[in-house]
């Protein structure tokens, strides 16, 4: 249990003012050079000074210490001991660089465990082909199948048949070759390859090499000073598709040698007999069930082989499993890299995301948060601030952290704190959130704020009444040639992004329901749809083209029990990717609205808990919230944050906001900047509590809503935030001091050395 202090009846005032390590950030600490224990101990002091509560010991490019050796683990032990001295937490990282799985190439020295893919091409494979058993053992390539295909005038797959290699085909037929190929070795994996994440046997070897080794060396601190181990960007071989629906082409798809057998065991037919349907569209707008089931099976193989096995090992050994997947944000990206992101969170004790490049991916966060809610997890992780460059200031840090906190993030993993800038290390993704940045001693100001937010938002249970069926399985139907499917795929992704933003910025919080997880999460419909730890009184089906029969059965029960079932957009024409009237029949019996912001929000008005309005009565459309019910303290917590970036960084206009919360409360302002607890102006309108306040572009708001009506005190200031106390006038020149020697960077230069002539062209010196 990470947040052990939350068992207290109420949030301790001193804990809010001075939060302890578990509520604080724990950056990626980049081990990227040749170092010694003394250097690492000194830098832990810097991280403590910055307000961090811990650190992830992250092997990174440039690390001179051999990975997973005795020397490596001696350094890990030193840092764990130093973390104890500082009352900090030492978090583990399960790979040499990333993505997780190969153990720095140690696992994939055995060719049997190397990543494989299905090479699909209209030309014969140009490498050596081996018998299947030899290829699996030696890491070679082998033929899976060869097909003769025929396309109609629209590029649709009118016919296909399996043939023998070299067989003569009829006029109008093209030959396609399907070959299982092993990934080529790469210097990134220390001249080995990535792991076969679809193979339980390969993942078991990764666990033995990495997780068991950590347990042997520092296992006595699991669940204490070492709360969790981080897995980074696990993935399968990326899915590809043709650009055009022509007989010629080439692409690759994820594969593992045992896939035909496991697929047959799951669905009762041989996927190899239908491989052309993974590539081409069928005629007359028909949907390929084989394609849909292939995507489902690969998603399940990945989740069960990698994430489930690692998570189950962690649960058994008293340490939390955290980290994030590759490419979570869109239907396209997750289909291509992991299949179905939410399915992979089911055995993560602290599900996580990453948020790079100052992006605002509401979908990414909401998917993970939904799993956190439904599985009753105590926290959610985000690797954030990566790839933002050296000029990314505290405003950006606060904005990014605030909106992610509103969407469930409690474990902040800032990317990246460098041990060194020497050699290759200086070319890593900037900025370094550590002693190399001139503001590092001021960073506690940022960390104190987020730690205080966490002391409140880790308490109680989430208050969410609306669920949305996740549409990724409809996307799988159209994963075909780009010229034939891109229009509908783009529309599905736009719908996915839109409904997420419309609801969150329309102040209707919600959770996604993952169809593959729903049968195991379903708990009944008495008083709402019970999904794991959550209960929903409204469910939205957002323009899904196919639904699972299991989903339909549960939605029927929910509707029959009086649940608010809303279909936004058209009716689903397919059930389990097969034509069916069942979805249309349920559609006709339910609330039906157009797929538009106004229509969907109007249909959900009866479910509204919070209303956010501007001074002119319009919707704010730039704020999101989190609300948690803390019954032990007879209070709810409400956190408000901005969801859109300030367009002009140096001009922040005040925004007068009217916050209406259904129910009668006595609110208090928990000031996360100062640690103070203050009264705030409020009033009652009907059965709602109303708070009006002024927010600027980087403000957030944490309110404790104590149950019960108390008439407001007349002495409360109408100003929620402090007014300026004095004005400072600057002279033309002001004195200043340097924290370090001033340096002029000459990154592009013509230069001469040792009396040699000047170089003819400018050269980027930083490449040296």
Secondary structure, DSSP 8 states (H G I E B T S, - for coil): ---GGGGSSS--HHHHHS--GGGS-EEEEEE-S---HHHHHHHHHHHHHTT-SEEEEEE-TT--S-TTSHHHHHHHHHHHHHHHHTT-EEEEE-SBSSSTTSTTTTGGGSGGGB-EEEEEESS---S-B--HHHHHHHT-BEEEEEEEEEE-TTS-EEEEEEE-TT----TT-EEEEEEEEE---BGGGTSB--B-TT-HHHHHHHIIIIIHHHHHHHGGGBTTTB-EEEEEEE--S-----SS-SS--EEEEE--TTHHHHHHHHHSS-GGGGGGGGTS-BGGG---HHHHHHHHHHHHHHIIIIIHHHHHHHHHTT-EEEEEESS-SSHHHHHHHTS-TGGGGTT-TB-EEEE-TT---HHHHHHHHHHHHHHT-S--EEEESTT--TT--HHHHHHHHHHHHHTT--EEEES-EES--SGGGGGSSS---STTSTTGGGTHHHHHHHHHHHHHHTSSEE---EEEE--HHHHHTT-S-HHHHHHHHHHHHHHHHHHHHHHHHTT--EEEE-HHHHHHHEEE-TTSEEETTEEESEEEEES-SEE-HHHHHHHHHHHHTT-EEEEESS---EETTEE-SHHHHHHHHSEEE-SSHHHHHHHTGGG--EEEEETTS-B--SEEEEEEEEGGGTEEEEEEEE-S--SSTT----EEEEEEEES-EEEEEE-TTT--EEE---EEETTEEEEEEEE-TT--EEEEEEES-----TT--S-SS----------SS-----SS-------EE----TT----SS-EEGGG-
